């Protein structure tokens, strides 16, 4: 394999700038692994990067794609614990929307028998975000209740399934009837419409007036402020992202009066700054993956040639769970 096809972002104008081009495989550097990509998972940051609006801002031309699954076809110097032909899943800061990708060995994991290539390409980002949020930050316990905003998204669904796995009750929020049906099918105890003006009151009613112990929020915007009114005394508010495009302003006096904590989280950065935490994540996630916990729901599958369309599905909020690009031989 000397050349490969890749989806290239040629300008910071959004998904319409994507072009499919041929590239030449370059020699690996120390500690790198070359992977024949079978599937690449899409994440909302991939869309943001095509506009130059993500915190990591590569300049065009570049290949988006943060998550992949495939087979190892080359090993750089000093790489141990992996073998040619091994099935793996990997993460990076880009390069995944291609037939071939390079990943640092530290970011590569064996693909569990419980997951297909498509599922493996959609597993890690949602799983590590959910685990870091619910385990490390919120310390969500069995018997507690969590409100999950944007529950039909890939990260929201991962958090919902993990919360149920940990024995917590889940109140989910999803924007359409189709999404709400999918969320209930995935295991939510209750599901609400974010457009409902009485959402906070309904959450209180479902928790016997107490409110939820934790909020998982990858959405932001006005919905975030609504969710603070549904949180219990001493609750934990997890700030995961701003898919709405609006960063909310939280009233400090309200957090003081109700005694709740506002907790920001960046799972990947936390692991990079804390090697012991990173190792604990690897151990926990390997166990969860082997058990098939948080197996992703994939609503849309595309070929590499249709990468632009795949990104627009995500941008237009049409996905339920995850969107994946699958390579052909």
Secondary structure, DSSP 8 states (H G I E B T S, - for coil): --EEEEEEE-SSS-GGGEEEEEEE-----TTEEEEEEEEEE--HHHHHHHHT-SSS---SSB---SEEEEEEEEE-TT--S--TT-EEEEE-SS--SBSEEEEEGGGEEE--TTS-HHHHHTTHHHHHHHHIIIIIIS---TT-EEEETTTTBHHHHHHHHHHHHTT-EEEEE-SSHHHHHHHHHTT-SEEE-TT-TTHHHHHHHHTTTS-EEEEEES--HHHHHHHHTTEEEEEEEEE---TTS------HHHHHHHT-EEEE--HHHHHHH-HHHHHHHHHHHHHHHHTTTT---EEEEEEGGGHHHHHHHHHTT--SBEEEEE---
